[in-house]
Amino acid sequence: MIPSIRIYEKFSEIKRHIIGLFLKTSFLIIMTSLPATASFLTFNENVEDALQGDWGKINLNIRWRFEYVDQEGKGIAKGDPIRVRLGYLTPKFAGFQVFGEFEGNTPVFIEEYNSTRNGKTRYPIIADPAVAELNQGWLSYSGVPDTTLKAGRQKITFDNQRFIGSVGWRQLEQTYDSAGIVNRSIGNSDFRFAYIGNVRNITGRNVKMTSPILNLGYTFPEIGRLTAYGYWLDYTDAKNSGPFPFAFSTQTYGIRFNGSTRLKRNLKALYTAEFASQADFQNNPKNYRANYYNFIGGLKVTNTGAAFSDIIGKIGWEYLGSNNSVGLQTPLGTNHAFQGWTDQFLVSPPAGVVDLYGVLGAKILGIELLAVYHQFDSAVGGTDYGSEIDLKISMTFAKHYTFSAVYADYSAKEFKTDTRKFWLLAVVDF
């Protein structure tokens, strides 16, 4: 047998195995989506009552995940990390409030992967290292009407998290050592400003910077939200600052409109339009200016009156441009949510990237189904990077418990190599 045919058959066999496992897991989720018993609901209510009172509120989140990665040329990685997050929020006193939250992550039985910190570089990366850390610790003041001041280590998310986010998909969250203000004193508008001195990233490392970020928004009732933003990212340490030293030191200015409008009683039109311009900033050695475009259009059926609800169909086009052989970057964004779940484009290639994609989703008896197809090309040079299909099934019951199965398959053409990933997740969240 010709070697290339044997390799192709082996990959096809692995792909069939993963898809089969995905379908079996999906069936298991459907079979377990039975109504919760009265005693179980009573148990949840007792836990809720025990975790909050006049003395404040405790939050508890436990997430176990099995992840399987098959990366051509690198091999197979497997891991089952569990993340525990425990926090306490004080009651307000004279406008002041304090929140502290710790999190720890560790593999349970399987650590056949490169966590970026365990030295197992022979495996593909699963970026969930065994780390215990302070995830959040902040002090806020809301004694001024319609205004909140907050300082300390905190979560910051702007808009759809494309440029500023928390990367909630990974076991360790991305949080920011910063001071900021939110003001909503003028009608339907809001003003958000923060100054970031350090980022605690998803691998439990500190990334030093001096970065002011600004986001201004205005909501048009029943139409959508208009935002304008400016992000000045000044990395002060060459480490963890991009594909070359200080590559992520950038200044980005943009405008975004996102919303929906009702066409009929249970039918909505969905739309997004966004433009941004990015240039080098401070110590970045490259001189460039690249543009960003994002256009989305779709329809959503909110309720069919039967077993189906929230039926969604969308088509999107996202463009991360390139100039002087530098691609537009989004280093603080929740990038896993964009351009495919196999994470091939967490850092934009020098030629940029264009993502044309379609989304289909629905809820069936409360079970969420989602399918996404991507076609990736370079922004300059006409390179066909490849394509990807992403599938997800998820169910939340009794408000606090979620089970999910996720599959992603990247078929490479002229960028990186074929990669398949599969996840099983179980979450408890109080």
C-alpha positions in Angstrom: 0.0 0.0 0.0 1.2 3.5 -0.9 2.4 5.3 2.4 0.3 8.4 1.7 -2.9 6.3 1.3 -2.1 4.5 4.6 -1.7 7.8 6.4 -4.9 9.1 4.9 -6.8 6.0 6.0 -5.3 6.3 9.5 -6.5 9.9 9.8 -9.9 9.0 8.4 -10.2 6.2 11.1 -9.3 8.7 13.9 -11.8 11.2 12.5 -14.6 8.6 12.4 -13.7 7.6 16.0 -13.9 11.2 17.3 -17.2 11.9 15.4 -18.6 8.7 16.8 -17.7 9.7 20.3 -19.2 13.1 19.7 -22.5 11.5 18.6 -22.6 9.1 21.5 -21.9 11.9 24.0 -24.7 13.9 22.3 -27.1 11.0 22.8 -26.0 10.8 26.5 -26.7 14.5 27.0 -30.2 14.1 25.5 -31.0 11.1 27.6 -30.0 12.9 30.8 -32.1 16.0 30.0 -35.0 14.7 32.2 -36.9 17.0 34.5 -35.1 17.5 37.8 -36.8 15.8 40.8 -38.4 17.9 43.6 -35.7 16.7 46.0 -32.9 17.8 43.7 -34.4 21.2 43.2 -34.8 21.5 47.0 -31.1 20.6 47.4 -30.1 23.4 44.9 -32.2 25.9 46.8 -30.6 25.0 50.1 -27.1 25.4 48.5 -28.1 28.8 47.1 -29.4 30.0 50.5 -26.3 28.7 52.2 -24.0 30.7 49.9 -25.6 34.1 50.3 -27.0 36.3 53.0 -26.7 39.6 54.8 -23.0 38.8 55.2 -22.3 38.7 51.5 -22.2 36.0 48.8 -19.9 33.1 48.0 -19.5 31.8 44.4 -18.4 28.3 43.6 -17.5 27.1 40.1 -16.2 23.6 39.3 -15.4 22.7 35.7 -14.0 19.3 34.6 -12.9 19.0 31.0 -11.5 16.2 28.8 -9.7 17.5 25.8 -8.3 15.4 22.9 -6.0 16.9 20.2 -4.9 15.2 17.1 -2.4 17.5 15.3 -0.8 16.2 12.1 3.0 16.2 12.4 2.9 16.6 16.2 0.8 13.7 17.4 -2.0 13.2 19.9 -2.6 15.0 23.2 -5.1 14.1 26.0 -5.9 15.7 29.3 -8.6 15.9 31.9 -8.0 19.1 34.0 -10.4 20.2 36.7 -10.7 23.8 37.6 -12.1 25.0 41.0 -13.0 28.6 41.5 -14.1 30.0 44.8 -14.9 33.7 45.6 -16.5 35.9 48.2 -18.3 39.2 47.6 -18.9 41.5 50.6 -22.1 43.5 51.1 -21.9 47.2 50.2 -20.8 49.5 53.0 -20.9 53.2 52.4 -20.7 52.5 48.7 -17.6 50.2 49.0 -17.5 46.6 48.1 -14.7 44.0 48.0 -14.4 40.8 46.0 -11.8 38.0 46.2 -11.6 34.9 44.1 -9.1 32.1 44.0 -8.9 29.4 41.3 -6.8 26.2 41.0 -6.4 23.9 38.0 -4.9 20.4 37.9 -5.2 17.2 35.7 -7.1 14.4 37.3 -5.9 11.2 35.6 -4.4 12.2 32.3 -1.6 14.7 31.5 -0.5 13.6 28.1 -0.2 17.2 26.8 2.0 20.3 26.7 0.4 22.7 29.1 3.1 25.3 28.2 4.5 24.9 31.7 4.9 21.1 32.3 7.8 20.6 29.9 6.0 18.0 27.9 6.8 19.6 24.6 6.6 16.4 22.6 2.8 16.7 22.8 0.5 19.2 21.1 -0.5 22.1 23.4 -3.5 22.1 25.7 -3.0 25.4 27.4 -4.4 24.5 30.9 -1.4 24.3 33.2 -1.6 23.1 36.8 -1.7 26.5 38.7 -3.3 27.9 41.8 -3.7 31.7 41.7 -5.6 34.8 42.7 -8.0 35.2 39.8 -9.7 38.4 41.1 -9.2 40.7 44.0 -10.7 44.1 43.8 -12.2 47.1 45.7 -15.1 49.1 44.2 -16.9 52.3 45.1 -20.4 53.2 43.8 -21.2 56.1 46.1 -21.4 58.5 43.1 -24.7 58.2 41.2 -24.6 56.0 38.1 -20.8 55.5 38.5 -18.6 52.7 39.7 -14.9 52.9 40.4 -13.0 49.6 40.7 -9.3 48.9 41.3 -7.4 45.6 41.7 -7.3 42.3 39.8 -10.5 42.1 37.8 -12.3 40.7 34.8 -12.7 43.1 31.9 -14.9 42.4 28.9 -15.8 44.9 26.2 -18.4 44.3 23.4 -18.1 40.8 22.0 -14.6 40.4 23.6 -12.8 40.5 20.2 -10.3 43.0 21.5 -10.7 43.0 25.3 -11.9 39.8 27.0 -11.5 37.2 29.7 -10.8 34.0 27.6 -13.3 32.1 29.6 -12.9 29.0 27.5 -9.6 28.0 29.1 -9.5 26.7 32.6 -7.5 29.7 33.9 -9.2 33.0 33.2 -7.5 36.1 31.8 -7.8 38.9 34.3 -6.3 42.4 34.6 -4.5 44.3 37.4 -6.1 47.7 36.6 -8.1 50.7 37.8 -11.2 51.8 36.0 -14.5 53.6 35.9 -17.9 52.9 34.5 -20.4 55.8 34.2 -24.0 55.6 32.9 -25.3 59.0 33.9 -26.3 60.2 30.4 -29.4 58.5 29.1 -28.8 55.3 27.2 -25.0 55.9 27.1 -22.2 54.4 29.0 -18.5 55.3 29.5 -15.9 52.7 30.3 -12.3 53.5 31.0 -9.5 51.4 32.5 -5.8 51.6 33.0 -4.0 48.2 32.8 -0.7 47.6 34.5 -0.5 43.8 34.3 -2.3 40.9 32.6 -2.7 37.6 34.4 -3.0 35.3 31.4 -4.5 31.9 30.8 -1.2 30.1 31.5 -0.9 31.8 34.9 1.8 34.2 33.8 2.1 37.9 34.4 2.4 40.2 31.4 3.5 43.7 32.2 2.1 46.7 30.3 1.0 50.3 30.7 -2.3 50.3 28.7 -5.2 52.7 28.8 -8.4 51.4 27.2 -11.6 53.3 26.4 -15.0 52.1 25.3 -18.0 54.5 24.7 -21.5 53.1 24.1 -25.0 54.2 23.2 -28.0 51.9 23.1 -30.8 52.5 20.6 -33.9 50.7 22.2 -35.1 47.7 20.1 -32.4 48.5 17.4 -28.9 47.9 18.8 -25.9 49.3 20.5 -23.3 51.7 18.9 -19.8 51.7 20.5 -16.6 53.6 19.8 -13.3 52.5 21.3 -9.6 53.1 21.6 -7.1 50.6 23.0 -3.5 51.7 23.5 -1.5 48.5 24.4 2.0 49.3 25.6 3.9 46.1 26.5 6.9 46.8 28.7 8.5 43.4 28.7 9.7 41.8 25.5 8.6 38.3 26.8 5.0 37.3 26.0 4.7 40.4 23.7 4.0 38.7 20.4 5.7 36.7 17.6 8.6 39.2 17.7 9.5 41.5 20.7 6.7 44.1 21.3 4.6 43.0 18.3 1.5 43.3 20.5 2.3 47.0 21.3 -0.5 48.5 19.2 -3.0 51.3 19.1 -6.4 50.4 17.8 -9.4 52.7 17.1 -12.8 51.4 16.1 -16.5 51.8 15.8 -19.1 49.0 16.1 -22.9 48.6 15.8 -24.5 45.4 16.9 -28.2 44.6 17.4 -31.4 43.0 16.3 -34.9 44.1 15.3 -38.2 42.2 15.4 -39.6 41.5 11.9 -42.6 39.4 13.1 -43.8 38.2 16.5 -41.2 35.4 16.8 -38.7 36.4 14.0 -35.7 38.7 14.5 -33.1 40.1 12.1 -29.6 40.0 13.5 -26.8 42.4 12.3 -23.3 43.5 13.1 -21.0 46.0 11.4 -17.6 47.0 12.7 -14.5 48.8 11.5 -11.2 49.4 13.2 -7.8 50.6 12.3 -4.6 49.4 14.1 -1.1 50.8 14.0 2.2 50.2 15.8 2.6 51.8 19.2 5.5 52.6 21.5 8.3 49.9 21.4 6.9 48.0 18.4 9.7 47.9 15.9 7.4 47.6 12.9 5.8 50.5 11.1 2.4 49.4 9.8 -1.3 50.3 9.7 -3.9 47.5 9.1 -7.7 47.6 9.0 -10.3 45.4 10.6 -13.8 44.7 9.3 -16.6 42.5 10.7 -20.0 42.1 9.1 -22.7 39.6 10.3 -26.2 39.2 9.1 -28.8 36.6 10.1 -32.2 35.6 11.4 -33.4 34.2 14.7 -36.7 32.4 15.3 -37.3 32.8 19.1 -40.1 30.3 19.6 -41.8 27.9 17.2 -44.4 26.8 19.8 -43.0 23.3 19.6 -39.9 21.6 20.8 -37.7 23.9 18.8 -36.7 27.4 19.9 -33.9 30.0 19.3 -33.3 28.8 15.7 -30.4 30.9 14.3 -28.9 31.2 10.9 -26.0 33.7 10.3 -23.4 34.5 7.7 -20.3 36.4 8.7 -17.2 37.9 7.2 -14.3 39.0 9.3 -11.2 40.6 7.9 -7.9 41.1 9.9 -5.7 43.1 7.5 -2.0 43.2 6.9 0.5 45.9 6.1 4.3 45.7 5.8 4.1 42.0 6.5 2.4 42.5 9.8 -1.1 41.1 10.5 -3.6 42.9 12.7 -3.5 41.5 16.3 -6.0 41.1 19.1 -3.7 39.9 22.0 -6.2 40.6 24.8 -9.2 39.2 23.0 -11.2 36.1 23.7 -9.8 34.7 20.4 -11.0 31.1 20.9 -14.5 32.4 20.1 -13.4 33.6 16.6 -11.9 32.0 13.5 -12.4 28.4 14.5 -12.2 26.4 17.8 -9.0 24.6 16.9 -7.3 27.9 17.6 -5.2 28.1 14.4 -5.3 31.9 14.3 -4.9 33.0 17.9 -2.0 35.1 16.5 -2.7 36.6 13.1 -0.3 35.5 10.3 1.9 38.1 8.7 -0.4 38.2 5.7 -3.5 38.7 7.8 -6.6 36.5 7.7 -10.1 36.6 6.1 -12.8 34.4 7.6 -16.0 33.7 5.7 -18.3 31.6 7.9 -21.8 30.3 8.4 -23.6 29.5 11.6 -26.6 27.3 12.3 -28.0 26.8 15.8 -31.1 25.8 17.7 -32.5 24.6 21.0 -34.4 21.3 21.0 -36.2 20.6 24.3 -33.7 22.9 26.0 -30.6 21.3 24.4 -28.4 23.7 22.5 -27.1 22.6 19.1 -24.5 24.7 17.1 -22.7 24.1 13.9 -20.2 26.5 12.3 -18.3 26.3 9.0 -15.3 28.5 8.2 -13.3 29.2 5.1 -9.9 30.9 5.8 -7.8 32.9 3.4 -5.0 35.5 3.7 -5.9 39.2 3.6 -3.1 39.8 1.1 -1.4 37.4 -1.3 -4.4 35.1 -2.2 -3.4 32.2 0.0 -6.0 29.6 0.8 -5.3 28.7 4.5 -7.9 26.0 4.8 -11.3 25.4 6.3 -12.9 24.3 9.6 -16.1 22.8 10.9 -17.1 23.2 14.5 -19.9 21.3 16.3 -21.3 21.7 19.8 -24.1 20.3 21.9 -24.8 21.6 25.4 -27.4 21.3 28.1 -27.9 23.2 31.3 -30.4 21.9 33.9 -31.5 23.1 37.3 -29.7 26.4 36.5 -26.4 25.3 38.0 -25.3 22.2 36.0 -24.0 22.1 32.4 -22.8 19.2 30.2 -21.3 19.9 26.8 -19.6 18.0 23.9 -17.6 20.0 21.3 -15.8 18.9 18.1 -13.6 21.0 15.8 -11.9 19.9 12.6 -9.4 22.1 10.7 -8.5 21.0 7.2 -5.2 22.7 6.2 -4.4 23.9 2.7 -1.5 26.3 2.8 -1.3 27.2 6.5 -0.3 24.9 9.4 -1.5 21.2 9.4 -4.7 19.3 9.8 -5.9 19.4 13.4 -8.9 17.8 15.2 -10.0 18.6 18.7 -12.7 17.1 20.9 -13.9 18.2 24.4 -16.3 16.9 27.1 -17.2 19.3 29.8 -19.1 19.1 33.1 -19.7 22.3 35.0 -21.2 23.1 38.4 -21.8 26.8 39.0 -23.3 28.5 42.1 
